[in-house]
Amino acid sequence: MNNKSIANGLLFGVGMALALESWLLGIMFGIIFYVGLNEKKRTET
């Protein structure tokens, strides 16, 4: 696992949670963002 993409996903998730005032939505967006980054890296290699 790549720690940088995990950190980016968590940071994005926490940011969205604070912006939306909903931790559940923030965590969901963070997971979606993390999975999207992983898929992008897989298709590039």
N, C-alpha and C positions, 0 to 999 in steps of 0.2 A: 504493500500500500504506500502511496505517495503522501507524505505528511503535509506537503504544501497544498495539495488539493483538498485534503481534509480540513486544514486550517481555513482555507478560503470558503469552503462550504459552511463551516461553523460560524465564521465571521459574517457571512451573508445571511445566515439563518438568524443570528442574534440581532443583526441590523434590521431585518424584516420584522422580527418579533417586537422590537422597540417601536418601529414605525407603525405597525398595525395594532399594537397593544394586545397582541394575542400570541402567547408562546407556542401554542400548538401549530398555528399557521406558519410562524417563523421557522419552527423545526422542519415542517413539511417543505417549505421553500428551500431551506438549506440542503435537505436531502436531495431534492430535485436538482438543484444547482450542482451538487457534488456528483451525482450520477451523470448529469449532462457533461461535465468536464471530463469524466472518465471515458465516456463514449466518444467524445471528440478526440481524445488522445489515442484511443484504440484505432480510430479510423485513419489517423495521420500516420501511424506506424505500419 
